[in-house]
């Protein structure tokens, strides 16, 4: 059996003996829209639960258009181009573009050009959110969970916020897209830390595909509501990163429609847990670093048996990365058990602890091996994980441990497919 894993920009071939007990889990393939640009324009004219975008804009208004950062494969030129065409049709509208970084590093000029296109980059003002600088933020309230809400001040000064992005299952927020453009995208660090603390991330409903009852998603939605008037433009993508659906309009109704659409194709039932699960982080740009690749581990964790093994193939051209505290938090613990105890200790609250928290939860159930050309074996070990230079060899070693009859699950597209036990 030969399978191509989503890995970096080129993919990674995996060849397995046909006599092994292998199940390949992939998303239902949804073909690309015949004319994505026309579909986006149509959605802006006939949105869900909202007047058309052009009717929401008045001369003299200031409009903030929020877009995803380099770690997301959102079709920014398509989305921004369509929105700007509408806004430019209204005289006197001041438009500012906002790069929703959350706690990620700033994007370079070259990255911004590649993300939005040269024409938009050169003609428009782009503000990159700085979650770490309180001077750039304004306090807008307190959530029902008691967390202070701080949002980028320039965005809050806008009369209308147009939130762009794409929807896919999310490892602890249920689904991406929607209000996540505001929180964590344009929020201050205090707000992100509160939403991502150990109690929130450790909640049993803070998982793939769950919104109602998920404390993280519910607070994301609440913070987005505190930001003022919004208009949503989200798309769905297939494994080729091509647009399969467009969902525009009211934040709640449009996002809910997009989530239902994604759930039907991206969440796949399997009959049993597996001894060995091979996964990815969906290739470039989603596998830029190990921090992001915890998503692929979390997808595999859905169906690995307790005591089983996960192998993740992730390029990690951006390393751990070195920015942020994810790597430091991992290096300060001797093993996943100590890491989990540290994060869950009363009063512990640090940037990026959420990703280390999820990793520790996964490793409390299964061993995790990492196949990466961007990380050295020492870096992988320092991250409390096990290096894997060749997946076929690691599987052969695991078959000695688990037995030749061990069940193997291969998830070539990683978290673009979210398996669950039926």
Beta strands, then each sheet from edge to edge (+ up, - down):
strand 1: 2-5
strand 2: 12-15
strand 3: 21-24
strand 4: 62-68
strand 5: 94-100
strand 6: 126-128
strand 7: 137-142
strand 8: 148-152
strand 9: 160-166
strand 10: 169-170
strand 11: 174-175
strand 12: 230-237
strand 13: 243-249
strand 14: 267-270
strand 15: 274-280
strand 16: 304-313
strand 17: 367-371
strand 18: 386-387
strand 19: 407-410
strand 20: 418-421
sheet 1: 1+ 2-
sheet 2: 3+ 19+ 15+ 16+ 17+ 18+
sheet 3: 6+ 5+ 4+ 9+ 12+ 13-
sheet 4: 7+ 8-
sheet 5: 10+ 11-
sheet 6: 14+ 20+
end
